Amino acid sequence: MSEQIQQDIDQSINIDLSAFIDAEHSEHEISQIIDSLLSSPEYKEQYARKKLANDYLQEQVQEGIPLIGLRGNISKVLDDLPAHFSDEAVNLNVLETVNISQNSWFKSLLKKSYDNKIISGVSVAASVMLVTLVTLQGLNNNQAGSFDSNVVASSDEKLSTSPMLQSSLSPSFVTPVSTFSNLSTTSNLDINTMNKEQYQWIEADPVLSKQVREYISQHEKRQAGYNLQPKIRTATYQVGE
Amino acid sequence: MGDNQSQNQIDLEIVKRVQRGDKSAFDILVIKYQHKLAKLVLPYVHDRDDVLDVVQESFIKAYKALPRFRGDSAFYTWLYRIAINTSKNYLTAQSRRPPRSDVDAVDAEFYDGGSVMHDNTTPEANLSTQQIKDTINRVISDLPEELKIAITLREFEAMSYDEIADIMDCPVGTVRSRIFRAREAIDNEIKVLL
């Protein structure tokens, strides 16, 4: 009995697909059919064959042009392309965090690449932060003209209560980290500092990484152009245990 | 083919999904337009082996440009324009002269490129094409009368389901079902060839 019901459902879906080929579907069927095409490879292949027959009958198919393999080739190229659509769609304030500890592939990569897990986790994030901080150094030297050896620690204190840490518990991302207006050097941002919990972040998503770098770059240009107090925004991922 | 507005409605729905980041949805557009695009570029790309490359490049360009597609024109018109430009670029790259007959993007859908195509097909490709064509024709001629009439009016006469229902004096739902069953019969035969 249940097999009969399933067959009826399948037939109904296939009748809808046939109407879809002819654009004789009802309005509410469009999303349903597209969902089915995207969720079932068999259904999509069936659509491809029926569309081929449809194209043959309407004399759209040219003799001697082997299009077999075209879709595979295109898919391969698309896979290699950056996900520029999500780049455009992404709101910098609502990016999700990725817990690196759940990504075994990435973990194994880290183990292979670095002896020290903590240092490896810090290195990528630190590279972004260091570039930013070095830039800030120049700006702040011009403005402040002196260096307070406690500034890194005080900055850390700010960070420890900053939204960045809070956001490690919730999936919102790119949040303001802190105001580094009193930070005039990076010389004290040594490995001990970076080992602190709040620096144990890493960028694992190349697309997001690129986006963050561009964002920081634009931010710095504006900041320099308007002689504003520097602020850092960064996208980070927590290195889990 | 159904009316252009309905086809465009489908295309826009798929385009929105691609724009939201679902790359796999683009494959539905490739399935839908690959043969039409090949037919369109054929007069420009005389070497049939290169048709596949030009069609592929056209789709890739369309994918890359899709974030900027806002639906001001029909998707197929936009896609065809890309394909024609890609073909012309191909000709430039090949240092060939454009074909004597030119095609406007708006008219591209109705253009029959077969009349000016060159015959340099490979025997293997011909065999496959001919096999599929023969199979489809054989299946249609063997269909029960009601299915044969429904699919013939649809595919050869391009009639709407409503028009077919009037001619066959039956409900539209029956027409849907008959055309589906005819397509199932064809599909059962050609899937073993592909």
Interface residues (C-beta under 8 A of the other chain):
Chain A: N14 I15 L17 S18 A19 F20 I21 D22 A23 E24 H25 E27 I30 S31 I34 L37 L38 K44 Q46 Y47 A48 R49 K50 K51 L52 A53 N54 D55 Y56 L57 Q58 E59 Q60 V61 Q62 E63 G64 I65 P66 L67 I68 G69 L70 R71 N73 I74 S75 V77 L78 D79 L81 A83 H84 F85 S86 E88 A89
Chain B: M1 G2 D3 S6 Q7 Q9 I10 E13 I14 R17 V18 Q19 R20 G21 D22 K23 S24 A25 F26 D27 I28 V30 I31 K32 Q34 H35 K36 A38 K39 L42 R48 V51 L52 V55 Q56 F59 I60 Y63 K64 L66 P67 G113 G114 M117 N120 T121 T122 E124 A125 N126 S128 T129 Q130 I132 K133 I136 I151 R154 E155 F156 A158 S160 Y161 R176 S177 I179 F180 R183 E184 I186 D187 I190 K191 L194
